[in-house]
Amino acid sequence: MEGFFKAPVTGKFRFLTSCDDSCKLKLNVDEPLEPSTAVQLLSRGCCRSYRDTDIEDKSDTSSELGVSFSDWVYLT
């Protein structure tokens, strides 16, 4: 699936994924209309539970944070 994300306001955003089997999330902040140079923010492989994004500790220090959540991205 391909699509576009328009930030509702200027600021920092963090994305999360939920997928069955595998998925990748790519975003091009510098040239939004050029998908060929998008940077990969998240990659999840193989067989996950349905909507397995619920982790108990969603703080910045959580060791599980990298599983579903991207780093912060500044968007305008």
ZAZA-979062 format. One record per residue (C-alpha): residue number from 1; residue in three letters; x, y, z. Coordinates in nm, 3 decimals. Each point is the difference from the previous one (the first is absolute). Example, Ala and Ser with C-alpha at 12.3 -4.5 7.8 and 13.67 -1.06 7.14 Angstrom:
% residues 2
r num: 1 residu: Ala u: 1.230 v: -0.450 w: 0.780
r num: 2 residu: Ser u: 0.137 v: 0.344 w: -0.066
% end
This chain:
% residues 76
r num: 1 residu: Met u: 0.000 v: 0.000 w: 0.000
r num: 2 residu: Glu u: 0.127 v: 0.349 w: -0.076
r num: 3 residu: Gly u: -0.142 v: 0.326 w: 0.122
r num: 4 residu: Phe u: 0.067 v: 0.350 w: 0.124
r num: 5 residu: Phe u: -0.004 v: 0.147 w: 0.348
r num: 6 residu: Lys u: -0.067 v: 0.370 w: 0.046
r num: 7 residu: Ala u: 0.095 v: 0.125 w: 0.343
r num: 8 residu: Pro u: -0.298 v: 0.177 w: 0.159
r num: 9 residu: Val u: 0.238 v: 0.242 w: 0.174
r num: 10 residu: Thr u: 0.373 v: 0.072 w: -0.005
r num: 11 residu: Gly u: 0.183 v: -0.200 w: 0.263
r num: 12 residu: Lys u: 0.152 v: -0.330 w: 0.107
r num: 13 residu: Phe u: -0.178 v: -0.322 w: -0.093
r num: 14 residu: Arg u: 0.058 v: -0.364 w: 0.075
r num: 15 residu: Phe u: -0.157 v: -0.277 w: -0.204
r num: 16 residu: Leu u: -0.097 v: -0.351 w: 0.096
r num: 17 residu: Thr u: -0.071 v: -0.311 w: -0.204
r num: 18 residu: Ser u: -0.226 v: -0.297 w: 0.033
r num: 19 residu: Cys u: 0.012 v: -0.264 w: -0.271
r num: 20 residu: Asp u: -0.039 v: -0.367 w: -0.068
r num: 21 residu: Asp u: 0.302 v: -0.178 w: -0.145
r num: 22 residu: Ser u: 0.231 v: 0.295 w: -0.078
r num: 23 residu: Cys u: -0.003 v: 0.369 w: -0.082
r num: 24 residu: Lys u: 0.225 v: 0.301 w: -0.049
r num: 25 residu: Leu u: -0.077 v: 0.365 w: 0.062
r num: 26 residu: Lys u: 0.189 v: 0.250 w: -0.214
r num: 27 residu: Leu u: -0.029 v: 0.378 w: -0.001
r num: 28 residu: Asn u: 0.166 v: 0.274 w: -0.201
r num: 29 residu: Val u: 0.015 v: 0.316 w: 0.209
r num: 30 residu: Asp u: 0.222 v: 0.200 w: -0.239
r num: 31 residu: Glu u: -0.190 v: -0.070 w: -0.323
r num: 32 residu: Pro u: -0.349 v: -0.123 w: 0.094
r num: 33 residu: Leu u: -0.109 v: -0.060 w: -0.360
r num: 34 residu: Glu u: 0.303 v: -0.220 w: -0.082
r num: 35 residu: Pro u: -0.057 v: -0.349 w: 0.144
r num: 36 residu: Ser u: 0.313 v: -0.149 w: -0.158
r num: 37 residu: Thr u: 0.226 v: 0.177 w: 0.253
r num: 38 residu: Ala u: -0.211 v: -0.066 w: 0.311
r num: 39 residu: Val u: 0.179 v: -0.104 w: 0.319
r num: 40 residu: Gln u: -0.110 v: -0.314 w: 0.183
r num: 41 residu: Leu u: -0.134 v: 0.085 w: 0.346
r num: 42 residu: Leu u: -0.124 v: -0.343 w: 0.106
r num: 43 residu: Ser u: 0.029 v: -0.359 w: -0.111
r num: 44 residu: Arg u: -0.183 v: -0.295 w: 0.151
r num: 45 residu: Gly u: 0.043 v: -0.356 w: -0.111
r num: 46 residu: Cys u: -0.192 v: -0.321 w: 0.015
r num: 47 residu: Cys u: -0.309 v: -0.107 w: 0.181
r num: 48 residu: Arg u: -0.123 v: 0.250 w: 0.259
r num: 49 residu: Ser u: -0.319 v: -0.010 w: 0.202
r num: 50 residu: Tyr u: -0.285 v: 0.218 w: -0.120
r num: 51 residu: Arg u: 0.058 v: 0.358 w: 0.116
r num: 52 residu: Asp u: 0.287 v: -0.094 w: 0.230
r num: 53 residu: Thr u: 0.088 v: 0.363 w: 0.069
r num: 54 residu: Asp u: -0.120 v: 0.003 w: 0.360
r num: 55 residu: Ile u: 0.309 v: -0.001 w: 0.219
r num: 56 residu: Glu u: -0.017 v: 0.093 w: 0.364
r num: 57 residu: Asp u: 0.287 v: 0.250 w: 0.008
r num: 58 residu: Lys u: -0.014 v: 0.252 w: -0.285
r num: 59 residu: Ser u: 0.263 v: 0.230 w: 0.155
r num: 60 residu: Asp u: 0.309 v: 0.110 w: -0.193
r num: 61 residu: Thr u: 0.214 v: -0.239 w: 0.206
r num: 62 residu: Ser u: -0.208 v: -0.311 w: -0.067
r num: 63 residu: Ser u: 0.200 v: -0.284 w: -0.152
r num: 64 residu: Glu u: -0.311 v: -0.097 w: -0.198
r num: 65 residu: Leu u: -0.046 v: 0.347 w: -0.155
r num: 66 residu: Gly u: 0.189 v: -0.086 w: -0.317
r num: 67 residu: Val u: -0.229 v: -0.291 w: -0.079
r num: 68 residu: Ser u: -0.299 v: 0.203 w: -0.117
r num: 69 residu: Phe u: 0.089 v: 0.368 w: 0.029
r num: 70 residu: Ser u: 0.221 v: 0.210 w: -0.229
r num: 71 residu: Asp u: 0.245 v: 0.263 w: 0.113
r num: 72 residu: Trp u: -0.134 v: 0.353 w: 0.022
r num: 73 residu: Val u: -0.029 v: 0.174 w: -0.340
r num: 74 residu: Tyr u: -0.041 v: 0.377 w: -0.040
r num: 75 residu: Leu u: -0.267 v: 0.085 w: -0.259
r num: 76 residu: Thr u: -0.140 v: 0.329 w: -0.131
% end
